[in-house]
Amino acid sequence: MRILYLASFPADGRTVGGIETYGRELMRATASRGHEIACVDLYGPDIMKSLTVSDRIPRVRWSNRYYWWRGMSIQDYRYHNAVRRRSRMTIRRFAPDVIHCLHCYLGAAVADGGPPYVATCYGLEVVDVPPIRQVLQRAALIHSISDFTRARAEQVVRNGRHRVLSWGITAVRCPDAASTPTFDLITVGRVVRRKNIDTVLRALRSVPHVRYAVVGDGPELPSLRQFAAEYKMTNVEFFGAVSDEQKRELLSRSRLFVMCPRSDNDDVEGLGLVYYEAHGAGLPVIAARAGGAAEAVGDGGLLVADSSSEAEVLDAITTALRADVYARLCAAVAKRQNTHSWTRFIDGFEQLYSDAKRAARVAQS
């Protein structure tokens, strides 16, 4: 199958995040299955540096428009013109069987019709505005990374073309019950306020025997280090940014993964790929009951209802570390490594692309 990916991130890895990881790993996996793939990089800053004269001319295309004067706070007609120009050239040259639009803001790339396309939705970016509504209405299938996200997408377009494919687990080790891990808890991720690591630190002040590793860099790291120093929390170790190999090694030396992010109407985890990574390392997870995190964790961890509550976070930690609960959670994680494996995830996408082609043929008949 010939699959064209439309990406909102640069190909050289300059940007790193959940959406970027999702797209890059998906493309790598489908190529490894023998599919012929191509990608159009539609990263905003790069596009805006390479505008042509034609891109700078507004188009009023009433029959098939892909941007609107209303709602210009989330769009720039020059960007949309350039997206359409760059994508159209590749579509004609590559002649894909199916197009995967990896972000619902890239509707200009598929505005002229052509091959069937799948549109992916992640979370809070899915809002009911004309550009997003149009790209979802015209998609052969609408892909959401969680049921939480699917519910948001269905508020924009309600039809029978919604599908949910979350993420796959790649098992890297089986936990050894006889080993003695270095850390009881580990958090891996961008150290920003939303990750709520400060609440975990406050919760751990009363349990100095619980050893905690914080892995990652970000604007909140200095204040977290200062907090731990002020309270003489020698049970907490900050590693900053590490390599993938070091990250895997630290996960293998830990018992539980914890990330209970804050959530509000403007920022929430649509899924949380890092939870799948933790499960791949055999670690049960402590997360917040918000967004798509509950779907990512499944029965392989415990969920906190109020992530701002130090008491609730501490209770979840101490409960999960109890021998009987920990054994049950580890067994659930081992089972989840099979039921949510990476192989099954990619199988699901191959089926999704086939279904998109079939749906387009049915619509044309």
Protein Blocks (a to p, Z undefined) as FASTA:
>chain_A
ZZddddfbdfklmagcfklmmmmmmmmmmmmnopacddddfbfklmmmmccfklmpccdd
fklpcbdfehplmgcfklmmmmmmmmmmmmmmnopabdcdfbfklmmmmmngpjdddddd
fblmpccdfklmmmmmmpmbdcdfbfklmmmmmmmpgcfkbccdfbdcddfbdcdfkbcc
fbfbdceddddfklommmmmmmmmmmmmbccddedddjklmmmmmmmmmnopakbccebj
adfklmmmmmmmpfbdcddddddfkbccfkopmlmmmmmnopacddddehjllmmnmmnb
ccdfblmlmklmmmmmmmmmpmklmmmmmmmmmmmmmmmgfklmmmmmmmmmmmmmmmmm
mmmZZ
